Amino acid sequence: MVFVGDNVEFEKVQNEYLITKIMPRKNKLIRPFVTNVTQIFILLSIIPEPDLVLIDKLIINAKQNNIIPVLLVSKCDLGIEFFNKIKEEYEKSNIEVINVSVKDNINLNLVKEKLNNNITVLAGQSATGKTSLLNSICNTNNKVNSVSEKTQRGKNTTTNAELLVIDSSSFLLDTAGFSRLEFSSLNPDEIKNYYDEFSDNNCTYKNCNHVFEGNKCGIIKNLNSKNSQIDKNRYDRYKQIYLECLEFWRRRYD
């Protein structure tokens, strides 16, 4: 199957072009379905309410594939408090968090600079402002949908993935919003490797997963200390993702 981002060989047959070969891929994301990416912009906003478990799964999937994750917190014209909360949760993970506002032209030039010499995919939930951001930084004129007043959920503007050429060495992949990402084949023992804040754990057990080990786990001890270096909310989501993956892993041969 061909994905957006694939490098291919093709030949012309009469008036059509046929793909004859898909070149080896450097990486592949499972959601959104794109390949050969160097950077992912994960867009989130105060409205609609963000699913931070989904955000953390996107970060894990990116790090699995040696893709740099960058969090873009949009609609900061609605208030800076939400951005500060997100920044506080993720700054210990060595994940860059940038506040952006199309309305007030905040950090749009910085976002453009980060596109240079990268193949970047723009991902996130619906109605977080992806299309507005895209229109602003790429001079496109795509239709923008609003958040449903009844459900406070987003309505998809983008319905498929599209590769936009910024220049000869910079590309942006626009993708449809989504609300689910499942790791049906990820070994749960690997998940901790994608949390930089877990690196200095001082755990008793070398293969500690920081979930069931109690105070013999350096992460859990740190978490319960007065000056914890680990964000409690992010740890709770890690535990949720771990247990979900553990259940999938146990059922993989059923």
Salt bridges, closest charged atoms under 4 A:
ASP6 OD1 - ARG25 NE 2.78
ASP56 OD1 - ARG234 NH1 3.02
ASP56 OD2 - ARG237 NE 2.64
GLU89 OE2 - LYS85 NZ 2.93
GLU89 OE1 - ARG237 NH2 2.91
GLU96 OE1 - LYS114 NZ 2.99
GLU182 OE2 - ARG180 NH2 2.32
ASP196 OD1 - LYS63 NZ 3.34
GLU197 OE2 - ARG234 NE 2.60
ASP236 OD2 - LYS232 NZ 2.87
GLU244 OE2 - LYS57 NZ 2.72
GLU247 OE2 - ARG251 NH1 3.44
